Amino acid sequence: MTTLILSRLRRRYPTVARDLLAPLLALIDEAERTFGGDLEKFHILLAVALRSAEHPDWTKGGAMPETTGDLPSLWTNVHSIALSVGIPEETVRRKVRALIAQGWLERTDHSLRYTRKAAEEMGPIRDALTRLAVSNYLTVAAVLADEG
């Protein structure tokens, strides 16, 4: 099914490019505003946030955890982040220090986790991501319906 959808989207790309690109650009614009133009920080924070989203307790109740305590998270470290995002380890280390100072990451020993403060302050980016998902869903559904 994925191959069929990709094939149809590639064939129709000139007619759907605007619908796919506009919400992606809006997401990147929001990330640039939130991170003061430093998209590497955004990239690093996303890698750590993904570790929270991968925790089995993250999706209990079907919504983002609402408690005031720590968010559930699988821990990660600077080395793992550098490997996963392709940013040099020293750059990751420097930007992680800044994200810790901002309160968006916390460190225990050599492990890092995404904080509730980050989750709250990432709200506009989460909203832009949701709009991107909805837009892409509607675009793909329209392509599939047209070529049914």
VEXDO-882047 format. One record per residue (C-alpha): x, y negated, z. Coordinates in steps of 0.1 Angstrom, whole numbers, padded with zeros to 4 digits. Each point is the difference from the previous one (the first is absolute). Layout:
BEGIN
- px | py | pz
- X | Y | Z
...
***
This chain:
BEGIN
- px | py | pz
- 0000 | 0000 | 0000
- 0028 | -0024 | 0009
- 0016 | 0005 | -0035
- -0033 | -0007 | -0017
- -0005 | -0032 | 0020
- 0035 | -0012 | -0007
- -0003 | 0008 | -0037
- -0033 | -0020 | -0002
- 0015 | -0030 | 0019
- 0031 | -0001 | -0022
- -0021 | 0000 | -0031
- -0023 | -0028 | 0014
- 0028 | -0019 | 0017
- -0003 | -0031 | -0022
- -0037 | -0003 | 0011
- 0005 | 0007 | 0037
- 0035 | -0016 | 0006
- -0015 | -0032 | 0015
- -0023 | 0020 | 0023
- 0030 | 0021 | 0013
- 0026 | -0028 | 0002
- -0020 | -0029 | 0015
- -0007 | 0017 | 0034
- 0035 | 0014 | 0001
- 0014 | -0035 | -0005
- -0024 | -0013 | 0027
- 0014 | 0026 | 0024
- 0036 | -0009 | -0008
- -0008 | -0037 | 0004
- -0015 | 0007 | 0034
- 0030 | 0020 | 0010
- 0023 | -0028 | -0011
- -0019 | -0025 | 0021
- -0001 | 0023 | 0030
- 0037 | 0008 | -0001
- 0013 | -0034 | -0011
- 0010 | 0013 | -0034
- 0020 | 0029 | 0014
- -0016 | 0030 | -0017
- 0028 | 0023 | 0013
- -0014 | -0006 | 0035
- -0035 | 0009 | -0014
- 0014 | 0032 | -0016
- 0017 | 0010 | 0033
- -0031 | -0007 | 0021
- -0021 | 0020 | -0024
- 0023 | 0030 | 0004
- -0003 | -0002 | 0038
- -0038 | -0006 | -0002
- -0003 | 0031 | -0022
- 0015 | 0020 | 0028
- -0029 | -0012 | 0022
- -0025 | 0009 | -0027
- 0015 | 0035 | -0002
- -0006 | 0006 | 0037
- -0029 | 0024 | 0006
- -0016 | -0023 | 0026
- 0000 | -0030 | -0024
- -0033 | 0010 | -0017
- -0019 | 0013 | 0029
- -0034 | -0017 | 0000
- 0005 | -0010 | -0036
- 0013 | -0035 | 0007
- 0031 | -0017 | 0011
- 0006 | 0007 | 0037
- -0016 | -0027 | 0020
- 0016 | 0005 | 0034
- 0023 | -0026 | 0014
- 0029 | 0024 | 0006
- 0026 | 0012 | -0024
- -0011 | 0012 | -0034
- 0006 | 0037 | -0007
- 0031 | 0004 | -0021
- 0025 | 0024 | -0013
- 0034 | -0015 | 0008
- 0025 | -0009 | -0026
- 0035 | -0017 | -0001
- 0020 | -0024 | -0020
- 0018 | 0028 | -0019
- -0032 | 0017 | -0010
- -0015 | -0033 | -0011
- 0030 | -0009 | -0021
- -0001 | 0034 | -0017
- -0038 | -0002 | -0006
- -0001 | -0035 | -0014
- 0034 | -0002 | -0017
- 0012 | -0031 | 0018
- 0035 | 0001 | 0014
- 0001 | 0011 | 0037
- 0017 | -0032 | 0012
- -0027 | -0021 | -0016
- -0027 | 0021 | 0016
- 0017 | -0003 | 0033
- 0002 | -0038 | -0002
- -0037 | -0003 | -0012
- -0011 | 0025 | 0027
- 0016 | -0023 | 0026
- -0020 | -0029 | -0013
- -0033 | 0021 | 0000
- 0007 | 0010 | 0036
- 0006 | -0036 | 0010
- -0033 | -0009 | -0017
- -0018 | 0028 | 0020
- -0010 | 0020 | -0031
- 0023 | 0029 | 0008
- 0012 | 0015 | 0032
- 0030 | 0021 | 0007
- 0005 | 0028 | 0025
- 0035 | 0014 | -0001
- 0006 | 0003 | -0038
- -0037 | 0005 | -0009
- -0023 | -0027 | -0014
- -0038 | -0003 | 0001
- -0026 | -0024 | -0015
- -0016 | -0022 | 0026
- -0036 | -0011 | 0006
- 0011 | -0036 | -0006
- 0012 | 0009 | -0034
- -0032 | 0019 | -0008
- -0020 | -0030 | 0011
- 0021 | -0026 | -0019
- 0001 | 0022 | -0031
- -0038 | -0004 | -0003
- 0001 | -0023 | -0031
- 0023 | 0025 | -0017
- -0023 | 0029 | 0010
- -0029 | -0020 | -0015
- 0019 | -0006 | -0032
- 0009 | 0037 | -0002
- -0037 | 0010 | 0005
- -0010 | -0024 | -0028
- 0026 | 0016 | -0022
- -0013 | 0035 | 0008
- -0036 | -0010 | -0007
- 0009 | -0018 | -0033
- 0021 | 0029 | -0012
- -0028 | 0025 | 0009
- -0025 | -0020 | -0019
- 0023 | -0004 | -0030
- 0008 | 0037 | -0001
- -0037 | 0009 | 0004
- -0009 | -0022 | -0029
- 0027 | 0015 | -0022
- -0012 | 0035 | 0008
- -0036 | -0009 | -0005
- 0007 | -0016 | -0034
- 0019 | 0030 | -0012
- -0022 | 0025 | 0019
***
